[in-house]
Amino acid sequence: MSARDSSVDKADTSRPPVYYAIGDVHGESDRLKRLHDAIHVRHERLYAQYDYRIVHLGDYVDRGPDSAGTLAFLMECQAADPSRIICLRGNHEQIMIEGHDSDDISARDMWLRNGGKQTLESYQKMGLEGVPHSHLAWLESLPDIYVKDEQKLIFVHAGVDTREYPNCRPGRRLWTRASTFFRTENWDNPELYAHTVVHGHTPTDDFFPDVEGDISRRINVDTGAVYGGRLTAVCLTCHGEPSFIYA
């Protein structure tokens, strides 16, 4: 979507927007573009009178075929419509930042062993020797969480520390797979009361989204796109159950 879409022209910005959150991309740029197109079609057909936000939950790079193209696409989308296109940092963006220009051999090796080799190859296919500074600078600028308390929504790459939120320890939002986060019946932090946490990071076993809790307290949209699954977006409105869009 772009600021020129007719759905935006007709939108009533006094209403809560519709939120679309996209799971781990991992260099699947063609699927990401198709998913954006599918979101546009869904929004125009069902919610044209509403504004929207598209929240990307991180892990745009590594392992897949076109990390370079994925970042270029997201940067272009965000530059064209920064109020509606939100991009969060994932753990793979973090290890890429730490490993690309680092003198720390272990940091670079960790990145290359976890998909960084494929990322570099995608830039080489574009005639570049490495990742442009503009791409690294953009990754460094990305936040690790996006919160809309009015709609009781928390968007994050991996999850939150359910005991310490909103004061999670460094790295928890990028890396956690703690059982205390996945079991929503144990969430007793008043800061999380009635909130839904939307995340990725942990691929679902069956390649379908994971919705946990009686009011959809936790929604995992990492459906293993780079492992043979689909790329998934969840659609969240101010009424009704979450729905899903696939590419």
MOFEN-V10476 format. One record per backbone hydrogen bond with DSSP energy under -0.5 kcal/mol. NH is the residue of the N-H (numbers start at 1). CO is the residue of the C=O. Records with the same first field share a line. If there is no record, write none. Layout:
NH=CO, CO
//
This chain:
5=2
8=5
9=5
10=6
11=7, 8
12=49
13=11
15=12
18=51
19=236
20=53
21=234
22=55
23=232
25=58, 59
26=59
27=60
28=25
29=27
32=28
33=29
34=30
35=31
36=32
37=33
38=34
39=35
40=36
41=37
42=38
43=39
44=40
45=41
46=42
47=42, 43
50=47
51=12
53=18
54=84
55=20, 53
56=54, 86
57=22, 55
63=115
64=62
66=27
70=66
71=67
72=68
73=69
74=70
75=71
76=72
77=73
78=74
79=75
80=76
81=77
84=81
85=81
86=54, 84
88=56
89=143
91=174
94=90
95=91
96=92
97=93
98=94
99=95
100=96
101=97
105=103
108=104
109=105
110=106
111=107
112=108
113=109
114=110, 111
115=112
116=111
117=112
119=115
120=116
121=117
122=118
123=119
124=120
125=121
126=123
127=124
128=123
135=132
136=132
137=133
138=134
139=135
140=136
141=137, 138
142=138, 139
143=87
146=155
148=153
151=148
152=149
153=148
154=196
155=146
156=198
157=144
158=173
159=173
162=160
165=161
167=164
168=166
172=169
174=171
175=171
176=172
181=178
182=178
183=179
184=182
186=183
187=184
188=186
190=188
192=189
193=190
195=192
196=152
197=217
198=154, 196
199=219
200=157
202=200
203=201
204=222
207=204
210=220
211=209
212=210, 218
216=213
217=212
218=212
219=197
220=210
221=199, 219
223=221
227=224
228=225
229=224
230=223
232=221, 230
233=245
234=21
235=243
236=19, 234
243=235
245=233
247=231
//
